[in-house]
Amino acid sequence: MTDLFDQNYQANLKAGAPLADRIRPTTLDDFVGQEEIIGPGTLLRKAIEADEVPSIIFWGPPGSGKTTLAKIIANLTKSEFIEISAITAGVKDLREIIEKAKETRKLHNRRTILFVDEIHRWNKAQQDGLLPFVERGVITLIGATTENPSFEVISPLLSRTRVYVLKPLSPVNLKVVIKNALNNQEKGLGKFGAQIEKTAEDFLIKTGNGDARIILNALEVAVKHTDKTRIITKKLIEEALQHKALMYDKGGDEHYNVISAFIKSMRGSDADAGLYWLARMIEAGEDPKFIARRMIILASEDISNADPNALVVANAVFSAVEKIGLPECQINLAQGVVYLAKAPKSNASYMGLMRAKEDVKNTLNLPVPLHLRNASTDLMKDLGYGKDYKYSHNYSKEDGKQDYLPEELVGKKYYEE
């Protein structure tokens, strides 16, 4: 099929540029999606068009347009624009960039915009090294991250930037991306004259998970393997996608989002949702022991004495997971999820503990009442330790009544049935 490519397309292929990079939008008008932050009349768009971009961080999932927006800013700005990846650039590179930025400012009265892709990969020392120069305006920072900047970017740097949250591209957005790729004659797939079946397009969009890069990469592979009809079928798309990894970084933000949804589904007695999130974690390669540990916590936190067997079941599931391992232990996990979801709920024990802890913090080291102290020596007996203590087994419930809390807290209720 190489005869279908023009010279520019061949040059791009030789350079190794994938479709997603070749057809990357270069203007705001061509950019697809994120209308809430970059649409006409928005503050960010006005700032970009006026070449007055402040320090910002783009936070969003892969393929949502973070790098593309940075490159559009690079095309439109009169400032010096430097692009680095936090994966490969270190402190030495940063020092060189800072010195160059100072020189540019002094000699040409121009500011420098530094785009740091995957800024969450930089450690605290590296981010600290950038902070004073962002603060003084030597550098205008544009960071891109797939991880929650609240956890991955140091607070002083975060306070000097504005965070824009990018969403996964919608199906409508992705239809536009696919159409543009298939019609683009110069840099896209237009020279093939290929068309995509609706079922294939729907499947591609559904499995693409809002990631334009995944969709474009699969589309390019599928187009190259079309027959003379130039029809892209669902089968071709399935082969092009192979096994699409779920967006689930076990050390990242999505990890915590999914486990949170899992726990809240069981707490809300939705067994179906609990099984769905369990399947998501298993398919993404989550450690089954991590899942089982969280189920043990839920059994006491959210079910407790409303069904004491819940803790027994959760512990049995954890034991089974340890003994059996994957793939079979997923059956044990599923059984546990359904039991915990269907069990009656009570957080009375947990809330009682939280109320007691609050009093502990506020009152600190209140003395243990003398009658509750253990008189293990004669001196302790002489000091009144254990005096007037009523051994509960020797009294009726009524006659054996006594105070067990410190004097200042007598009468406090922590456990509410």
C-alpha positions as CSV (number, residue, x, y, z in Angstrom):
1,M,0.0,0.0,0.0
2,T,3.0,2.3,0.0
3,D,2.0,3.7,-3.4
4,L,-0.9,5.5,-1.6
5,F,1.4,7.7,0.5
6,D,2.6,11.0,-0.7
7,Q,6.1,12.3,0.0
8,N,5.1,14.1,3.2
9,Y,3.4,11.0,4.6
10,Q,6.5,8.9,3.7
11,A,8.7,11.4,5.4
12,N,6.6,11.2,8.5
13,L,6.7,7.5,8.5
14,K,10.5,7.5,8.1
15,A,10.7,9.9,11.0
16,G,8.8,7.4,13.1
17,A,6.0,9.7,13.9
18,P,2.7,7.9,14.7
19,L,-0.6,9.2,13.4
20,A,-1.5,10.9,16.7
21,D,1.6,13.1,16.4
22,R,1.3,13.8,12.7
23,I,-2.2,15.1,12.8
24,R,-1.9,16.9,16.2
25,P,-3.9,20.2,16.0
26,T,-1.8,23.3,15.9
27,T,-4.5,25.9,16.5
28,L,-7.2,26.3,19.1
29,D,-9.9,26.2,16.4
30,D,-8.7,22.7,15.4
31,F,-8.5,21.4,18.9
32,V,-11.2,18.9,19.8
33,G,-12.8,18.6,23.2
34,Q,-12.3,20.4,26.6
35,E,-14.7,23.1,25.7
36,E,-15.2,24.1,29.4
37,I,-11.6,25.3,29.7
38,I,-10.6,26.1,26.1
39,G,-13.8,27.0,24.3
40,P,-14.5,30.5,22.9
41,G,-14.6,33.2,25.6
42,T,-13.0,31.1,28.4
43,L,-10.3,32.7,30.5
44,L,-7.6,30.2,29.4
45,R,-8.3,30.7,25.7
46,K,-8.2,34.5,26.1
47,A,-4.9,34.2,27.9
48,I,-3.4,32.0,25.2
49,E,-4.6,34.3,22.4
50,A,-3.2,37.4,24.2
51,D,0.1,35.5,24.9
52,E,-0.4,36.1,28.6
53,V,-0.4,32.5,29.8
54,P,0.2,32.1,33.5
55,S,1.8,29.1,35.1
56,I,-0.6,26.2,34.8
57,I,-0.9,22.5,35.2
58,F,-3.0,20.3,32.9
59,W,-4.3,17.3,34.8
60,G,-6.1,14.6,32.9
61,P,-6.0,11.0,31.6
62,P,-3.8,9.9,28.7
63,G,-5.0,11.1,25.3
64,S,-7.1,14.0,26.6
65,G,-5.0,16.8,24.9
66,K,-2.5,18.0,27.6
67,T,0.5,17.9,25.3
68,T,-1.4,19.1,22.4
69,L,-2.6,22.2,24.3
70,A,1.0,22.9,25.3
71,K,2.2,22.7,21.7
72,I,-0.6,25.0,20.6
73,I,0.6,27.5,23.1
74,A,4.1,27.1,21.8
75,N,2.9,27.9,18.3
76,L,1.0,31.0,19.4
77,T,3.4,32.5,21.9
78,K,6.1,35.1,21.3
79,S,7.9,33.8,24.4
80,E,10.8,31.4,24.3
81,F,9.3,27.9,24.6
82,I,11.2,24.9,26.0
83,E,9.8,21.4,26.2
84,I,11.2,18.6,28.4
85,S,10.0,15.3,29.9
86,A,10.3,14.8,33.6
87,I,11.2,11.2,32.9
88,T,14.5,12.0,31.2
89,A,15.3,15.6,32.4
90,G,17.0,16.1,35.8
91,V,18.4,18.9,37.9
92,K,21.3,19.6,35.6
93,D,19.0,20.1,32.6
94,L,16.8,22.4,34.8
95,R,19.8,24.5,35.8
96,E,20.8,25.0,32.1
97,I,17.2,26.0,31.2
98,I,17.1,28.5,34.1
99,E,20.4,30.1,33.0
100,K,19.1,30.3,29.4
101,A,15.8,31.9,30.6
102,K,17.7,34.5,32.6
103,E,19.8,35.4,29.6
104,T,16.7,35.6,27.3
105,R,15.0,37.9,29.8
106,K,18.1,40.1,30.2
107,L,19.1,40.4,26.5
108,H,15.8,40.2,24.7
109,N,13.2,41.1,27.4
110,R,11.3,37.9,26.6
111,R,10.0,35.4,29.1
112,T,10.5,31.6,28.9
113,I,7.7,29.1,29.0
114,L,8.8,25.7,30.2
115,F,6.6,22.7,29.4
116,V,7.3,19.8,31.7
117,D,5.5,16.6,30.5
118,E,4.7,14.1,33.3
119,I,5.7,16.6,36.0
120,H,4.6,14.1,38.6
121,R,7.7,12.1,37.9
122,W,9.9,14.9,39.4
123,N,10.8,14.4,43.0
124,K,10.5,17.1,45.7
125,A,14.1,18.3,45.2
126,Q,13.6,18.8,41.5
127,Q,10.3,20.7,42.0
128,D,12.0,22.8,44.7
129,G,14.7,23.7,42.2
130,L,12.1,25.2,39.9
131,L,10.0,27.0,42.5
132,P,11.9,30.3,43.0
133,F,12.1,30.9,39.3
134,V,8.4,30.4,38.8
135,E,7.9,32.6,41.8
136,R,10.0,35.4,40.3
137,G,8.6,35.1,36.8
138,V,11.8,33.9,35.2
139,I,10.0,30.8,34.1
140,T,6.3,30.4,33.2
141,L,5.5,26.7,34.0
142,I,3.2,24.5,32.0
143,G,3.0,21.1,33.6
144,A,1.2,18.0,32.4
145,T,0.3,15.1,34.6
146,T,-2.0,12.1,34.7
147,E,-1.8,12.0,38.5
148,N,-3.6,14.1,41.1
149,P,-1.3,17.2,41.5
150,S,-2.6,17.5,45.1
151,F,-0.4,14.5,45.9
152,E,2.3,14.7,43.2
153,V,3.2,18.4,43.0
154,I,4.6,20.2,46.1
155,S,2.3,22.7,47.7
156,P,4.3,25.9,47.2
157,L,4.6,25.2,43.5
158,L,0.9,24.2,43.3
159,S,-0.1,27.4,44.9
160,R,1.6,29.4,42.2
161,T,-0.1,27.6,39.3
162,R,-3.6,27.2,38.1
163,V,-4.8,23.6,37.7
164,Y,-7.0,22.8,34.7
165,V,-8.7,19.4,34.8
166,L,-9.1,17.7,31.4
167,K,-11.7,15.1,30.9
168,P,-11.6,11.9,28.8
169,L,-12.8,12.9,25.3
170,S,-16.5,12.2,24.7
171,P,-17.8,9.9,22.0
172,V,-18.8,12.9,20.0
173,N,-15.3,14.3,20.3
174,L,-13.8,11.0,19.3
175,K,-16.0,10.7,16.2
176,V,-14.6,14.0,15.0
177,V,-11.0,12.8,15.7
178,I,-11.6,9.6,13.7
179,K,-13.3,11.6,10.8
180,N,-10.4,14.0,10.7
181,A,-7.8,11.3,10.7
182,L,-9.5,9.4,7.8
183,N,-10.0,12.6,5.7
184,N,-6.6,14.2,6.3
185,Q,-4.8,13.8,2.9
186,E,-1.5,15.4,3.9
187,K,-0.6,13.9,7.2
188,G,-3.5,11.6,8.0
189,L,-5.0,8.5,6.4
190,G,-6.9,10.3,3.6
191,K,-4.7,8.7,0.8
192,F,-6.1,5.3,1.7
193,G,-9.7,6.3,0.9
194,A,-10.8,4.1,3.8
195,Q,-14.2,4.1,5.5
196,I,-15.1,2.7,8.9
197,E,-18.2,0.7,9.6
198,K,-20.5,2.1,12.2
199,T,-20.1,-1.0,14.4
200,A,-16.3,-0.8,14.1
201,E,-16.4,2.9,15.0
202,D,-18.6,2.4,18.0
203,F,-16.4,-0.4,19.2
204,L,-13.3,1.6,18.8
205,I,-14.7,4.6,20.7
206,K,-16.0,2.3,23.5
207,T,-12.7,0.5,24.0
208,G,-10.7,3.7,23.5
209,N,-11.7,4.9,27.0
210,G,-11.6,8.5,25.9
211,D,-8.0,8.3,24.9
212,A,-7.5,9.8,21.4
213,R,-4.0,8.4,21.1
214,I,-5.2,4.8,21.6
215,I,-7.9,5.3,19.0
216,L,-5.6,6.8,16.4
217,N,-2.9,4.2,16.8
218,A,-5.5,1.4,16.4
219,L,-7.1,3.2,13.5
220,E,-3.7,3.5,11.7
221,V,-2.9,-0.2,12.1
222,A,-6.4,-1.2,11.0
223,V,-6.3,1.0,7.8
224,K,-3.0,-0.5,6.8
225,H,-4.5,-4.0,6.8
226,T,-7.7,-3.2,4.9
227,D,-8.3,-5.2,1.7
228,K,-9.2,-3.7,-1.7
229,T,-12.6,-2.5,-0.4
230,R,-10.9,-0.2,2.1
231,I,-13.6,-1.0,4.6
232,I,-12.5,-0.9,8.3
233,T,-14.4,-3.7,10.0
234,K,-14.9,-4.4,13.7
235,K,-12.7,-7.5,13.3
236,L,-9.9,-5.3,12.0
237,I,-10.3,-2.9,15.0
238,E,-10.3,-5.8,17.4
239,E,-7.0,-7.1,15.9
240,A,-5.5,-3.7,15.9
241,L,-6.3,-3.1,19.6
242,Q,-5.2,-6.6,20.6
243,H,-5.5,-6.5,24.5
244,K,-6.1,-3.0,25.6
245,A,-4.8,-2.4,29.1
246,L,-7.2,-0.9,31.5
247,M,-6.3,2.6,32.8
248,Y,-5.2,1.5,36.2
249,D,-1.9,2.5,37.7
250,K,-1.5,0.5,40.9
251,G,0.5,3.4,42.4
252,G,-1.6,6.2,41.0
253,D,-4.8,8.1,41.2
254,E,-7.0,5.7,39.3
255,H,-6.0,2.9,41.7
256,Y,-7.5,4.9,44.6
257,N,-10.6,5.9,42.5
258,V,-11.5,2.3,41.7
259,I,-10.9,0.9,45.2
260,S,-13.0,3.7,46.6
261,A,-15.9,2.9,44.2
262,F,-15.5,-0.8,45.2
263,I,-15.9,-0.1,48.9
264,K,-18.7,2.4,48.4
265,S,-20.6,-0.1,46.3
266,M,-20.6,-2.7,49.0
267,R,-21.3,-0.1,51.7
268,G,-24.4,0.9,49.6
269,S,-25.5,-2.8,49.3
270,D,-25.0,-2.9,45.5
271,A,-23.6,-6.4,44.8
272,D,-23.7,-5.8,41.1
273,A,-21.5,-2.7,41.3
274,G,-19.2,-4.4,43.8
275,L,-18.7,-7.3,41.3
276,Y,-18.0,-4.9,38.5
277,W,-15.3,-3.0,40.4
278,L,-13.9,-6.3,41.6
279,A,-13.6,-7.4,37.9
280,R,-12.0,-4.1,37.0
281,M,-9.3,-4.6,39.6
282,I,-8.7,-8.2,38.7
283,E,-8.4,-7.5,35.0
284,A,-6.0,-4.6,35.7
285,G,-3.7,-6.9,37.8
286,E,-4.5,-5.7,41.3
287,D,-3.0,-7.7,44.1
288,P,-5.9,-9.9,45.4
289,K,-4.6,-9.7,48.9
290,F,-5.0,-5.9,48.8
291,I,-8.6,-6.3,47.8
292,A,-9.3,-8.9,50.5
293,R,-7.7,-6.7,53.2
294,R,-10.0,-3.9,52.2
295,M,-13.0,-6.2,52.5
296,I,-11.9,-7.1,56.1
297,I,-11.8,-3.4,57.0
298,L,-15.3,-2.9,55.5
299,A,-16.7,-5.9,57.5
300,S,-16.0,-4.1,60.7
301,E,-16.4,-0.5,59.6
302,D,-19.7,-0.7,57.8
303,I,-21.3,-4.0,58.9
304,S,-19.9,-4.7,62.4
305,N,-22.4,-6.2,64.8
306,A,-25.3,-5.9,62.5
307,D,-23.9,-9.2,61.1
308,P,-20.9,-10.4,63.1
309,N,-20.4,-13.2,60.6
310,A,-19.3,-10.6,58.0
311,L,-15.9,-10.3,59.7
312,V,-15.7,-14.1,59.7
313,V,-16.5,-14.3,56.0
314,A,-14.0,-11.5,55.1
315,N,-11.2,-13.2,57.0
316,A,-12.1,-16.5,55.4
317,V,-11.9,-14.9,52.0
318,F,-8.4,-13.4,52.8
319,S,-7.2,-16.8,54.0
320,A,-8.5,-18.4,50.8
321,V,-6.8,-15.8,48.7
322,E,-3.5,-16.5,50.5
323,K,-3.8,-20.3,50.1
324,I,-5.1,-20.4,46.5
325,G,-4.0,-17.4,44.6
326,L,-5.2,-16.2,41.2
327,P,-7.0,-17.1,39.0
328,E,-9.1,-19.3,41.3
329,C,-9.2,-17.0,44.3
330,Q,-11.3,-14.5,42.3
331,I,-14.2,-16.9,43.0
332,N,-13.7,-16.5,46.7
333,L,-13.4,-12.7,46.3
334,A,-16.7,-12.7,44.4
335,Q,-18.5,-14.7,47.1
336,G,-17.2,-12.3,49.8
337,V,-18.2,-9.2,47.8
338,V,-21.8,-10.5,47.4
339,Y,-22.1,-11.5,51.1
340,L,-20.7,-8.1,52.3
341,A,-22.9,-6.1,49.9
342,K,-26.1,-8.0,51.0
343,A,-25.3,-7.9,54.7
344,P,-27.2,-5.5,57.0
345,K,-25.1,-2.4,57.7
346,S,-24.1,-0.6,60.9
347,N,-21.2,1.8,61.5
348,A,-22.0,2.3,65.2
349,S,-18.8,0.7,66.5
350,Y,-16.7,2.7,64.1
351,M,-18.4,6.0,64.9
352,G,-18.2,5.2,68.6
353,L,-14.4,4.8,68.3
354,M,-14.2,8.1,66.3
355,R,-16.1,10.0,69.0
356,A,-14.0,8.5,71.8
357,K,-10.8,9.4,69.9
358,E,-12.0,13.0,69.6
359,D,-12.4,13.1,73.4
360,V,-9.0,11.6,73.9
361,K,-7.4,14.3,71.7
362,N,-9.3,17.1,73.6
363,T,-8.7,15.8,77.1
364,L,-5.4,14.1,76.7
365,N,-4.2,12.1,79.7
366,L,-7.1,12.0,82.1
367,P,-6.3,9.8,85.2
368,V,-7.7,6.3,85.4
369,P,-10.3,6.3,88.3
370,L,-8.8,4.7,91.4
371,H,-11.3,1.9,91.7
372,L,-10.4,0.7,88.2
373,R,-6.7,0.6,88.9
374,N,-4.9,-2.7,89.5
375,A,-3.5,-2.9,93.1
376,S,-0.6,-5.2,92.5
377,T,1.5,-4.0,95.5
378,D,0.8,-3.0,99.1
379,L,1.7,0.6,98.3
380,M,-0.9,0.7,95.6
381,K,-3.5,-0.7,98.0
382,D,-2.6,2.0,100.5
383,L,-3.0,4.7,97.9
384,G,-6.6,3.5,97.2
385,Y,-6.0,1.5,94.0
386,G,-8.9,-0.9,93.4
387,K,-10.8,0.4,96.4
388,D,-14.6,0.0,96.1
389,Y,-14.3,-1.8,92.8
390,K,-17.3,-4.1,92.2
391,Y,-16.4,-7.4,90.6
392,S,-19.2,-7.6,88.1
393,H,-19.8,-11.4,88.4
394,N,-20.6,-11.0,92.1
395,Y,-23.4,-8.4,91.6
396,S,-26.6,-8.2,89.7
397,K,-26.7,-5.8,86.8
398,E,-28.4,-3.1,88.9
399,D,-26.3,-3.5,92.0
400,G,-23.0,-3.7,90.1
401,K,-23.4,-0.3,88.5
402,Q,-20.3,1.8,88.6
403,D,-18.5,4.4,86.5
404,Y,-15.8,3.2,84.1
405,L,-14.9,6.5,82.5
406,P,-12.6,9.2,83.8
407,E,-14.5,11.6,86.1
408,E,-14.6,14.4,83.5
409,L,-16.3,12.1,81.0
410,V,-18.8,10.3,83.1
411,G,-22.1,10.0,81.3
412,K,-20.6,10.4,77.8
413,K,-22.1,8.1,75.1
414,Y,-19.9,7.0,72.2
415,Y,-21.7,3.9,71.0
416,E,-25.2,4.6,69.7
417,E,-27.2,1.5,68.7
